[in-house]
Amino acid sequence: MREFKRTDRVADQLQKELAVLIQREVKDPRLGMVTVSGVEVSRDLGYADVHVTLLGEEDAARIKENLKVLKQAAGFLRSQIARRVKLRHVPELRFHYDESVVRGQRLSSLIDEAVQSDRLRQDAEDDSRAEPGETPDDREGRD
């Protein structure tokens, strides 16, 4: 059995080409900093679901506007891909916003807050256990 399916290889190639094309060829001023985070190609290579993230854009209206711009540029992008990649049929591009990066940042900040809270609580407990006039070095020998 093959190590990689053809759809996976096509998806990887489309991701690379789209990243370059969106950055260099799409000249719409409404389009922000777009990153192609992943591409999933259907088994018949008819459709490609392109997942994008937007740097610094968390406003739902701006995200929707960027997706609209990408949808309008889909025909141009598809024709450029047809010139660059040797495929009999270039998949139809469907753009989706990828929330995983934003969700990951949110979870990371929550974890950082929890760790900081635990440290503060631990320090407060250590201070409350201390006897009057005792230093932290004195407590180490007692524990």
HELIX and SHEET records of a PDB file:
HELIX    1   1 ARG A    6  ARG A   24  1                                  19    
HELIX    2   2 ALA A   60  GLN A   72  1                                  13    
HELIX    3   3 ALA A   74  ARG A   84  1                                  11    
HELIX    4   4 SER A  100  ARG A  129  1                                  30    
HELIX    5   5 PRO A  136  ARG A  142  1                                   7    
SHEET    1   A 3 VAL A  34  VAL A  41  0                                        
SHEET    2   A 3 TYR A  47  LEU A  54 -1                                        
SHEET    3   A 3 GLU A  92  TYR A  97  1                                        
END                                                                             
